[in-house]
Amino acid sequence: MKTNRTGAIVGGVILVILGVLLLLARLTSWGNWTGWENIWPIFPVGFGLPFLIAYSTGGMKDGGLAFMGTGLILSGAFLFCFTLAPGVWEWSDMSRLWPVWPLIWGFALVVDFAAERRKSRDMGGLGFGLVVIVFGGIALAYTHGYVGKEIVKLWPLLIVALGVSGLFTGVAQALRRK
């Protein structure tokens, strides 16, 4: 019952703040950035905040809340880099910045693992998150020209790493049961 009230209060506060900011953007001149084309990334951030708040203040210590909150907030922040800082990154730069997405969601998987309060944490989720981060890092280095085309030939190693992660998870769970 307490969690439902907390969620309603947090959601209400976020909607009031969002509404006030949007109203101020319409009624005042804050500069160029107040148009929808510039502030729309507030929505992933606004949807992610209740997840993190519910995790940290509510009785639900489910790592999935931390995962969604982290992923959505970081996604919104990344998108703001395109909308609020024109000239720094343009949408055409996404062709070389797309690997930031696996980095964001891989990091969110690691946060999920760290936030999980159960005794038996999902090591497979941690392994998958780390592999996704490595993939994102290598892809980002490749799209920026820091590594050569030879690295692309080695992508099956990521599948091997996922398999090894799964094996370790299975062995660890089997050992815990004994």
C-alpha positions as CSV (number, residue, x, y, z in Angstrom):
1,M,0.0,0.0,0.0
2,K,2.8,2.4,0.9
3,T,4.5,1.8,-2.5
4,N,1.4,2.7,-4.4
5,R,1.0,6.0,-2.5
6,T,4.7,6.8,-2.9
7,G,4.4,6.1,-6.7
8,A,1.4,8.3,-7.0
9,I,3.1,11.2,-5.1
10,V,6.3,10.9,-7.1
11,G,4.4,10.7,-10.4
12,G,2.3,13.7,-9.4
13,V,5.3,15.8,-8.4
14,I,7.1,15.0,-11.7
15,L,4.0,15.9,-13.7
16,V,3.6,19.2,-11.9
17,I,7.3,20.1,-12.4
18,L,7.1,19.1,-16.1
19,G,3.9,21.1,-16.6
20,V,5.4,24.2,-14.9
21,L,8.6,23.9,-17.0
22,L,6.6,23.5,-20.2
23,L,4.3,26.4,-19.2
24,L,7.2,28.7,-18.5
25,A,8.8,27.7,-21.8
26,R,5.6,28.7,-23.6
27,L,5.0,32.0,-21.7
28,T,8.6,33.3,-21.4
29,S,11.6,33.6,-23.7
30,W,14.2,31.3,-22.3
31,G,16.0,31.4,-25.6
32,N,16.0,29.1,-28.6
33,W,16.0,25.8,-26.7
34,T,12.4,26.0,-25.5
35,G,10.7,24.5,-28.5
36,W,9.5,20.9,-28.6
37,E,12.2,20.0,-31.0
38,N,14.7,20.8,-28.3
39,I,13.1,19.7,-25.0
40,W,11.4,16.4,-26.0
41,P,14.2,14.3,-24.4
42,I,12.7,15.4,-21.1
43,F,10.2,12.5,-21.6
44,P,12.7,9.6,-21.2
45,V,14.2,11.4,-18.3
46,G,10.8,12.1,-16.8
47,F,9.8,8.5,-17.2
48,G,13.0,7.2,-15.8
49,L,13.0,9.3,-12.6
50,P,10.0,7.5,-11.0
51,F,11.7,4.2,-11.5
52,L,14.8,5.3,-9.6
53,I,12.8,7.1,-7.0
54,A,10.6,4.0,-6.5
55,Y,13.7,1.9,-6.1
56,S,15.4,4.2,-3.6
57,T,12.5,5.4,-1.5
58,G,9.9,2.6,-1.8
59,G,9.9,-0.8,-0.2
60,M,10.5,-2.4,-3.6
61,K,14.2,-3.1,-3.9
62,D,13.9,-4.7,-7.3
63,G,17.0,-4.1,-9.5
64,G,14.7,-3.9,-12.5
65,L,13.5,-0.5,-11.3
66,A,17.1,0.7,-11.1
67,F,17.8,-0.7,-14.6
68,M,14.8,1.1,-16.3
69,G,15.5,4.3,-14.4
70,T,19.2,4.4,-15.3
71,G,18.6,3.4,-18.9
72,L,15.9,6.0,-19.5
73,I,17.6,8.9,-17.7
74,L,20.9,8.2,-19.5
75,S,19.1,7.9,-22.9
76,G,17.4,11.2,-22.3
77,A,20.6,12.9,-21.3
78,F,22.3,11.5,-24.5
79,L,19.5,12.8,-26.6
80,F,19.7,16.2,-24.9
81,C,23.3,16.4,-26.3
82,F,21.8,16.6,-29.8
83,T,18.9,18.9,-29.0
84,L,20.4,21.5,-26.5
85,A,23.9,21.7,-27.9
86,P,23.6,22.3,-31.6
87,G,26.9,22.5,-33.3
88,V,28.5,20.1,-30.8
89,W,26.6,17.0,-32.0
90,E,24.3,16.9,-35.0
91,W,21.8,14.2,-35.8
92,S,24.1,13.1,-38.7
93,D,26.7,12.3,-36.0
94,M,24.5,9.4,-34.9
95,S,26.2,7.3,-37.6
96,R,29.3,7.3,-35.5
97,L,27.8,7.7,-32.0
98,W,25.3,4.8,-32.2
99,P,27.5,2.7,-30.0
100,V,26.6,4.9,-27.0
101,W,23.3,3.0,-26.9
102,P,24.8,-0.3,-26.0
103,L,27.0,1.5,-23.5
104,I,24.0,3.1,-21.8
105,W,22.0,-0.1,-21.6
106,G,25.0,-2.3,-20.7
107,F,25.7,0.2,-17.8
108,A,22.0,-0.1,-16.8
109,L,22.4,-3.9,-16.6
110,V,25.4,-3.5,-14.3
111,V,23.3,-1.1,-12.2
112,D,20.6,-3.7,-12.1
113,F,23.0,-6.3,-10.8
114,A,24.4,-3.9,-8.2
115,A,21.0,-2.8,-7.1
116,E,19.5,-6.3,-6.7
117,R,19.0,-7.1,-3.0
118,R,18.4,-10.8,-3.3
119,K,21.0,-13.2,-2.0
120,S,21.2,-15.0,-5.4
121,R,22.0,-12.2,-7.9
122,D,21.8,-12.9,-11.6
123,M,25.4,-13.2,-12.6
124,G,24.3,-13.8,-16.2
125,G,22.8,-10.3,-16.3
126,L,26.1,-8.9,-15.1
127,G,28.1,-10.8,-17.6
128,F,25.7,-9.8,-20.4
129,G,25.9,-6.1,-19.3
130,L,29.7,-6.2,-19.3
131,V,29.8,-7.9,-22.7
132,V,27.4,-5.2,-24.1
133,I,29.7,-2.5,-22.6
134,V,32.7,-4.0,-24.2
135,F,30.9,-4.2,-27.5
136,G,29.8,-0.6,-27.3
137,G,33.3,0.5,-26.4
138,I,34.9,-1.4,-29.3
139,A,32.2,-0.2,-31.7
140,L,32.7,3.4,-30.6
141,A,36.4,3.2,-31.0
142,Y,35.8,1.6,-34.5
143,T,33.4,4.3,-35.6
144,H,35.9,7.0,-34.5
145,G,38.8,5.3,-36.3
146,Y,40.7,4.3,-33.2
147,V,40.7,0.6,-34.2
148,G,41.0,-1.0,-37.6
149,K,38.8,-3.2,-39.6
150,E,40.6,-6.3,-38.3
151,I,38.7,-5.9,-35.1
152,V,35.4,-6.5,-36.9
153,K,36.6,-10.0,-37.8
154,L,36.8,-10.8,-34.2
155,W,33.1,-10.1,-33.3
156,P,32.4,-13.8,-32.6
157,L,34.6,-13.4,-29.5
158,L,31.7,-11.5,-28.0
159,I,29.5,-14.6,-28.5
160,V,32.1,-16.7,-26.8
161,A,32.3,-14.2,-23.9
162,L,28.5,-14.4,-23.5
163,G,28.7,-18.2,-23.5
164,V,31.5,-18.2,-20.9
165,S,29.4,-15.8,-18.8
166,G,26.4,-18.2,-19.1
167,L,28.6,-21.2,-18.1
168,F,29.9,-19.4,-15.0
169,T,26.4,-18.4,-14.0
170,G,25.2,-22.0,-14.4
171,V,28.1,-23.4,-12.4
172,A,27.8,-20.8,-9.7
173,Q,24.1,-21.5,-9.3
174,A,24.7,-25.3,-9.2
175,L,27.4,-24.8,-6.5
176,R,25.0,-22.6,-4.4
177,R,22.4,-25.3,-4.5
178,K,24.7,-27.8,-3.0
